[in-house]
Amino acid sequence: MRSPSIKPILLQLHSIAGLALALFLSVIALSGAVLSFEDEIQAALNADRSHVAVAATPRLSPDELIARLQAAGFGKVASVTLARDPSAAVPIRFARSDDASRPSSVYVDPYDGRVLGHPVGEEFFATVRKLHRWLLLPGDAKGWGRPIGGSIAIGLIAMLITGLVLRWPHRPGSVKVWLKPNWRLRGRGLHRSLHAVLGTWAMLIYLVMVLTGLWWSFDWYKDGAAWLLSRAPAAAEPMPAKGQGKGLGNPTETQAPRGPGMAAESGGKRETSATLPLDRVWSSFVQQQGERFVTARLTLPAGGSLVRVRSWTTDATDGVRDEFRIDAVSGKIVSAELYAAKPLGDRILARVLDIHRGNILGWPGRLAFMLAALLMPLFAVTGVLLYLSRRRHKRMAQRPVGGLVAGE
């Protein structure tokens, strides 16, 4: 598997990469571990404001909810999340302010539009996410944090490959040698055993994390993965709406009237005001999905009139979702990406984030990925200790014999 001549070179490469990246890898891994169960933690922290008592009156339409928020002085809405559960509050996110900051989201009572409060922990997890993705560097996704994170990921791939070659045992068929630390060792020997064996346990998970994490770091990597896995670019097929009708929890039975936020036709060109109406979008979506969805998020565009609707048919934490583009003016479903209808390659691309988090295997997968992430500082510490130990032994071996005294 390896020759004696190549081992020192690989060890040098492994050590240099490890020393240069240890701190960065530990920060990225620990922040990722914090995010592993963000949804469950947020649900527990906000249990008192994310559910309401079911009322006898119909739930307000999306436009009515937005109108009441704006009348109360809130800013421009960026997305509205609606649920089939009649006891679920409506989370609403706001667009970024002029200074690029985003106001805190709110939970709203779907029956009377009353604001129930801001999500607890939202700002904390947003900061941790920026740390994980961009190391809190200025510019976020448009700054230097994105390519730096990708370069760190490539460095980890090099460390994984060189580490595997360096630790290849004389008896590669022995499961015990690969997977069981030697607890009888002490000092440098124990550090080497822990570093090698725990690295073997976590190697596959780290490789999955890195290969999926590069998706957000480099456009060339994302384009290459899409070319390799996806079918023809037209993944979103046009789908006509089934007609206008009664929306879930929405008393509107006919097309919503044109309001002040509606895009207007002028000289054959569409001009969009600050806030698009969503009632037609919601009505068309419900007509199309019926009882098949659990949660739907309506995201308003930065420009134009096409509203993106993400629909989860099960618990949103499992990542499986359908996606629609619906024109807010006409209510027409312009395109629909149904997860069940996608080929395998497109399903993989649709769930890159779930693969990155281990969520593709459910909560046991997320737990395994979180534990692997928590191990990263251990590799950093043991790697540094092994490097210092090698340096110390090298200096001792190079000491001149004449400089030794009796008994030394």
ChimeraX attribute file (.defattr): number of C-alpha atoms within 10 A of each C-alpha:
attribute: neighborCount
match mode: 1-to-1
recipient: residues
	/A:1	8
	/A:2	10
	/A:3	7
	/A:4	7
	/A:5	8
	/A:6	11
	/A:7	14
	/A:8	12
	/A:9	12
	/A:10	18
	/A:11	17
	/A:12	13
	/A:13	15
	/A:14	21
	/A:15	19
	/A:16	14
	/A:17	16
	/A:18	22
	/A:19	15
	/A:20	12
	/A:21	18
	/A:22	21
	/A:23	15
	/A:24	17
	/A:25	23
	/A:26	20
	/A:27	17
	/A:28	22
	/A:29	24
	/A:30	22
	/A:31	23
	/A:32	23
	/A:33	22
	/A:34	17
	/A:35	19
	/A:36	23
	/A:37	17
	/A:38	16
	/A:39	12
	/A:40	11
	/A:41	15
	/A:42	16
	/A:43	14
	/A:44	12
	/A:45	14
	/A:46	17
	/A:47	13
	/A:48	11
	/A:49	22
	/A:50	23
	/A:51	19
	/A:52	18
	/A:53	11
	/A:54	15
	/A:55	12
	/A:56	7
	/A:57	10
	/A:58	15
	/A:59	20
	/A:60	18
	/A:61	24
	/A:62	21
	/A:63	19
	/A:64	17
	/A:65	23
	/A:66	23
	/A:67	14
	/A:68	15
	/A:69	20
	/A:70	13
	/A:71	10
	/A:72	11
	/A:73	8
	/A:74	14
	/A:75	16
	/A:76	18
	/A:77	20
	/A:78	18
	/A:79	20
	/A:80	20
	/A:81	20
	/A:82	24
	/A:83	20
	/A:84	14
	/A:85	12
	/A:86	18
	/A:87	16
	/A:88	21
	/A:89	24
	/A:90	26
	/A:91	24
	/A:92	23
	/A:93	20
	/A:94	17
	/A:95	18
	/A:96	15
	/A:97	11
	/A:98	7
	/A:99	6
	/A:100	8
	/A:101	9
	/A:102	14
	/A:103	15
	/A:104	16
	/A:105	20
	/A:106	22
	/A:107	23
	/A:108	25
	/A:109	25
	/A:110	28
	/A:111	22
	/A:112	15
	/A:113	20
	/A:114	14
	/A:115	19
	/A:116	18
	/A:117	17
	/A:118	17
	/A:119	19
	/A:120	19
	/A:121	13
	/A:122	13
	/A:123	14
	/A:124	9
	/A:125	16
	/A:126	12
	/A:127	14
	/A:128	19
	/A:129	18
	/A:130	17
	/A:131	19
	/A:132	23
	/A:133	23
	/A:134	24
	/A:135	21
	/A:136	16
	/A:137	16
	/A:138	12
	/A:139	11
	/A:140	15
	/A:141	15
	/A:142	11
	/A:143	13
	/A:144	15
	/A:145	22
	/A:146	20
	/A:147	18
	/A:148	17
	/A:149	23
	/A:150	21
	/A:151	16
	/A:152	20
	/A:153	24
	/A:154	15
	/A:155	18
	/A:156	21
	/A:157	17
	/A:158	17
	/A:159	21
	/A:160	20
	/A:161	14
	/A:162	19
	/A:163	21
	/A:164	15
	/A:165	16
	/A:166	18
	/A:167	18
	/A:168	14
	/A:169	13
	/A:170	9
	/A:171	10
	/A:172	12
	/A:173	9
	/A:174	10
	/A:175	9
	/A:176	12
	/A:177	17
	/A:178	20
	/A:179	16
	/A:180	15
	/A:181	18
	/A:182	16
	/A:183	11
	/A:184	7
	/A:185	12
	/A:186	11
	/A:187	10
	/A:188	16
	/A:189	14
	/A:190	16
	/A:191	22
	/A:192	20
	/A:193	22
	/A:194	21
	/A:195	21
	/A:196	24
	/A:197	19
	/A:198	19
	/A:199	24
	/A:200	18
	/A:201	14
	/A:202	18
	/A:203	18
	/A:204	13
	/A:205	20
	/A:206	22
	/A:207	17
	/A:208	15
	/A:209	21
	/A:210	19
	/A:211	17
	/A:212	23
	/A:213	20
	/A:214	22
	/A:215	21
	/A:216	17
	/A:217	21
	/A:218	15
	/A:219	12
	/A:220	11
	/A:221	15
	/A:222	16
	/A:223	11
	/A:224	12
	/A:225	16
	/A:226	18
	/A:227	13
	/A:228	10
	/A:229	15
	/A:230	19
	/A:231	14
	/A:232	9
	/A:233	8
	/A:234	10
	/A:235	16
	/A:236	15
	/A:237	13
	/A:238	15
	/A:239	16
	/A:240	15
	/A:241	18
	/A:242	14
	/A:243	12
	/A:244	22
	/A:245	17
	/A:246	17
	/A:247	21
	/A:248	21
	/A:249	18
	/A:250	16
	/A:251	14
	/A:252	17
	/A:253	11
	/A:254	12
	/A:255	15
	/A:256	18
	/A:257	10
	/A:258	11
	/A:259	11
	/A:260	12
	/A:261	14
	/A:262	19
	/A:263	22
	/A:264	16
	/A:265	11
	/A:266	8
	/A:267	7
	/A:268	7
	/A:269	9
	/A:270	13
	/A:271	14
	/A:272	17
	/A:273	15
	/A:274	13
	/A:275	19
	/A:276	25
	/A:277	27
	/A:278	27
	/A:279	22
	/A:280	27
	/A:281	30
	/A:282	28
	/A:283	25
	/A:284	28
	/A:285	27
	/A:286	21
	/A:287	18
	/A:288	17
	/A:289	13
	/A:290	11
	/A:291	11
	/A:292	13
	/A:293	19
	/A:294	15
	/A:295	19
	/A:296	23
	/A:297	21
	/A:298	24
	/A:299	20
	/A:300	23
	/A:301	14
	/A:302	13
	/A:303	12
	/A:304	15
	/A:305	23
	/A:306	23
	/A:307	28
	/A:308	21
	/A:309	24
	/A:310	21
	/A:311	25
	/A:312	22
	/A:313	18
	/A:314	14
	/A:315	12
	/A:316	14
	/A:317	16
	/A:318	16
	/A:319	19
	/A:320	20
	/A:321	22
	/A:322	20
	/A:323	18
	/A:324	24
	/A:325	25
	/A:326	28
	/A:327	21
	/A:328	24
	/A:329	23
	/A:330	14
	/A:331	25
	/A:332	22
	/A:333	23
	/A:334	17
	/A:335	21
	/A:336	20
	/A:337	20
	/A:338	17
	/A:339	17
	/A:340	11
	/A:341	11
	/A:342	16
	/A:343	13
	/A:344	14
	/A:345	15
	/A:346	17
	/A:347	17
	/A:348	18
	/A:349	18
	/A:350	18
	/A:351	19
	/A:352	20
	/A:353	18
	/A:354	21
	/A:355	22
	/A:356	23
	/A:357	28
	/A:358	22
	/A:359	23
	/A:360	20
	/A:361	14
	/A:362	14
	/A:363	16
	/A:364	12
	/A:365	18
	/A:366	22
	/A:367	18
	/A:368	18
	/A:369	26
	/A:370	23
	/A:371	16
	/A:372	21
	/A:373	26
	/A:374	18
	/A:375	18
	/A:376	22
	/A:377	17
	/A:378	18
	/A:379	22
	/A:380	20
	/A:381	17
	/A:382	19
	/A:383	22
	/A:384	17
	/A:385	16
	/A:386	19
	/A:387	18
	/A:388	13
	/A:389	14
	/A:390	13
	/A:391	12
	/A:392	11
	/A:393	10
	/A:394	11
	/A:395	10
	/A:396	10
	/A:397	10
	/A:398	8
	/A:399	10
	/A:400	8
	/A:401	8
	/A:402	6
	/A:403	7
	/A:404	9
	/A:405	7
	/A:406	4
	/A:407	4
	/A:408	5
